[in-house]
Amino acid sequence: MQWITLQRLGYLLDFVLEEKDKADELYGLLKAACSNMKKVLLSNSAMVNNDAESNRWYVNGNIEIEIDEL
């Protein structure tokens, strides 16, 4: 599995779904397996968001994610 996919998943858990416990667990596993994460875009089909805040996932939140209510 590519690390980039896990970075994006962690970002979504952390900032979109607000599942902090799951995000923390994934972050610990990811840091143990990949000590040098690279900066990635949340979506490759959108431009870089220069105003995006830095985060531990090194993901540039360059798109707005809307979740449907269940």
CNS distance restraints for C-alpha pairs under 8 A (distance, minus, plus):
assign (resid   1 and name CA) (resid   5 and name CA) 7.45 0.50 0.50
assign (resid   2 and name CA) (resid   6 and name CA) 7.05 0.50 0.50
assign (resid   3 and name CA) (resid   7 and name CA) 6.18 0.50 0.50
assign (resid   3 and name CA) (resid  30 and name CA) 7.61 0.50 0.50
assign (resid   3 and name CA) (resid  34 and name CA) 7.49 0.50 0.50
assign (resid   3 and name CA) (resid  37 and name CA) 7.74 0.50 0.50
assign (resid   4 and name CA) (resid   8 and name CA) 6.24 0.50 0.50
assign (resid   4 and name CA) (resid  40 and name CA) 7.00 0.50 0.50
assign (resid   5 and name CA) (resid   9 and name CA) 6.15 0.50 0.50
assign (resid   6 and name CA) (resid  10 and name CA) 5.99 0.50 0.50
assign (resid   6 and name CA) (resid  26 and name CA) 7.91 0.50 0.50
assign (resid   6 and name CA) (resid  30 and name CA) 7.47 0.50 0.50
assign (resid   7 and name CA) (resid  11 and name CA) 6.19 0.50 0.50
assign (resid   7 and name CA) (resid  57 and name CA) 5.46 0.50 0.50
assign (resid   7 and name CA) (resid  58 and name CA) 7.41 0.50 0.50
assign (resid   7 and name CA) (resid  59 and name CA) 6.92 0.50 0.50
assign (resid   8 and name CA) (resid  12 and name CA) 6.22 0.50 0.50
assign (resid   8 and name CA) (resid  42 and name CA) 6.20 0.50 0.50
assign (resid   8 and name CA) (resid  57 and name CA) 7.47 0.50 0.50
assign (resid   8 and name CA) (resid  59 and name CA) 6.65 0.50 0.50
assign (resid   9 and name CA) (resid  13 and name CA) 6.15 0.50 0.50
assign (resid  10 and name CA) (resid  14 and name CA) 5.98 0.50 0.50
assign (resid  10 and name CA) (resid  23 and name CA) 5.29 0.50 0.50
assign (resid  10 and name CA) (resid  26 and name CA) 6.54 0.50 0.50
assign (resid  10 and name CA) (resid  27 and name CA) 6.88 0.50 0.50
assign (resid  10 and name CA) (resid  57 and name CA) 6.82 0.50 0.50
assign (resid  11 and name CA) (resid  15 and name CA) 5.87 0.50 0.50
assign (resid  11 and name CA) (resid  16 and name CA) 7.49 0.50 0.50
assign (resid  11 and name CA) (resid  23 and name CA) 7.64 0.50 0.50
assign (resid  11 and name CA) (resid  57 and name CA) 6.06 0.50 0.50
assign (resid  11 and name CA) (resid  59 and name CA) 6.84 0.50 0.50
assign (resid  12 and name CA) (resid  16 and name CA) 4.93 0.50 0.50
assign (resid  12 and name CA) (resid  17 and name CA) 6.17 0.50 0.50
assign (resid  12 and name CA) (resid  18 and name CA) 7.94 0.50 0.50
assign (resid  13 and name CA) (resid  17 and name CA) 4.99 0.50 0.50
assign (resid  13 and name CA) (resid  18 and name CA) 5.76 0.50 0.50
assign (resid  13 and name CA) (resid  19 and name CA) 5.13 0.50 0.50
assign (resid  13 and name CA) (resid  20 and name CA) 6.85 0.50 0.50
assign (resid  13 and name CA) (resid  22 and name CA) 7.01 0.50 0.50
assign (resid  13 and name CA) (resid  23 and name CA) 5.51 0.50 0.50
assign (resid  14 and name CA) (resid  18 and name CA) 4.99 0.50 0.50
assign (resid  14 and name CA) (resid  19 and name CA) 5.65 0.50 0.50
assign (resid  14 and name CA) (resid  20 and name CA) 5.39 0.50 0.50
assign (resid  14 and name CA) (resid  23 and name CA) 5.46 0.50 0.50
assign (resid  16 and name CA) (resid  65 and name CA) 7.09 0.50 0.50
assign (resid  16 and name CA) (resid  67 and name CA) 7.96 0.50 0.50
assign (resid  19 and name CA) (resid  23 and name CA) 6.13 0.50 0.50
assign (resid  20 and name CA) (resid  24 and name CA) 5.96 0.50 0.50
assign (resid  21 and name CA) (resid  25 and name CA) 6.30 0.50 0.50
assign (resid  22 and name CA) (resid  26 and name CA) 6.18 0.50 0.50
assign (resid  23 and name CA) (resid  27 and name CA) 5.99 0.50 0.50
assign (resid  24 and name CA) (resid  28 and name CA) 6.26 0.50 0.50
assign (resid  25 and name CA) (resid  29 and name CA) 6.47 0.50 0.50
assign (resid  26 and name CA) (resid  30 and name CA) 6.04 0.50 0.50
assign (resid  27 and name CA) (resid  31 and name CA) 6.00 0.50 0.50
assign (resid  27 and name CA) (resid  57 and name CA) 7.91 0.50 0.50
assign (resid  28 and name CA) (resid  32 and name CA) 6.24 0.50 0.50
assign (resid  29 and name CA) (resid  33 and name CA) 6.31 0.50 0.50
assign (resid  30 and name CA) (resid  34 and name CA) 5.71 0.50 0.50
assign (resid  30 and name CA) (resid  35 and name CA) 7.79 0.50 0.50
assign (resid  31 and name CA) (resid  35 and name CA) 5.19 0.50 0.50
assign (resid  31 and name CA) (resid  36 and name CA) 7.93 0.50 0.50
assign (resid  37 and name CA) (resid  57 and name CA) 7.78 0.50 0.50
assign (resid  37 and name CA) (resid  58 and name CA) 7.04 0.50 0.50
assign (resid  38 and name CA) (resid  58 and name CA) 6.56 0.50 0.50
assign (resid  39 and name CA) (resid  58 and name CA) 4.70 0.50 0.50
assign (resid  39 and name CA) (resid  59 and name CA) 5.85 0.50 0.50
assign (resid  39 and name CA) (resid  60 and name CA) 7.27 0.50 0.50
assign (resid  40 and name CA) (resid  58 and name CA) 6.35 0.50 0.50
assign (resid  40 and name CA) (resid  59 and name CA) 4.99 0.50 0.50
assign (resid  40 and name CA) (resid  60 and name CA) 6.13 0.50 0.50
assign (resid  41 and name CA) (resid  48 and name CA) 7.01 0.50 0.50
assign (resid  41 and name CA) (resid  59 and name CA) 5.56 0.50 0.50
assign (resid  41 and name CA) (resid  60 and name CA) 4.79 0.50 0.50
assign (resid  41 and name CA) (resid  61 and name CA) 6.62 0.50 0.50
assign (resid  41 and name CA) (resid  62 and name CA) 6.53 0.50 0.50
assign (resid  42 and name CA) (resid  59 and name CA) 5.96 0.50 0.50
assign (resid  42 and name CA) (resid  60 and name CA) 5.79 0.50 0.50
assign (resid  42 and name CA) (resid  61 and name CA) 5.38 0.50 0.50
assign (resid  42 and name CA) (resid  62 and name CA) 6.02 0.50 0.50
assign (resid  42 and name CA) (resid  63 and name CA) 6.92 0.50 0.50
assign (resid  43 and name CA) (resid  61 and name CA) 7.92 0.50 0.50
assign (resid  43 and name CA) (resid  62 and name CA) 6.61 0.50 0.50
assign (resid  43 and name CA) (resid  63 and name CA) 6.68 0.50 0.50
assign (resid  46 and name CA) (resid  62 and name CA) 6.49 0.50 0.50
assign (resid  46 and name CA) (resid  63 and name CA) 6.96 0.50 0.50
assign (resid  47 and name CA) (resid  62 and name CA) 6.58 0.50 0.50
assign (resid  48 and name CA) (resid  60 and name CA) 6.95 0.50 0.50
assign (resid  48 and name CA) (resid  62 and name CA) 5.59 0.50 0.50
assign (resid  49 and name CA) (resid  60 and name CA) 6.68 0.50 0.50
assign (resid  49 and name CA) (resid  61 and name CA) 6.78 0.50 0.50
assign (resid  49 and name CA) (resid  62 and name CA) 4.77 0.50 0.50
assign (resid  52 and name CA) (resid  60 and name CA) 6.08 0.50 0.50
assign (resid  52 and name CA) (resid  61 and name CA) 5.89 0.50 0.50
assign (resid  52 and name CA) (resid  62 and name CA) 7.07 0.50 0.50
assign (resid  53 and name CA) (resid  60 and name CA) 7.64 0.50 0.50
assign (resid  53 and name CA) (resid  61 and name CA) 7.93 0.50 0.50
assign (resid  54 and name CA) (resid  58 and name CA) 6.79 0.50 0.50
assign (resid  54 and name CA) (resid  59 and name CA) 7.73 0.50 0.50
assign (resid  54 and name CA) (resid  60 and name CA) 7.51 0.50 0.50
assign (resid  55 and name CA) (resid  59 and name CA) 6.86 0.50 0.50
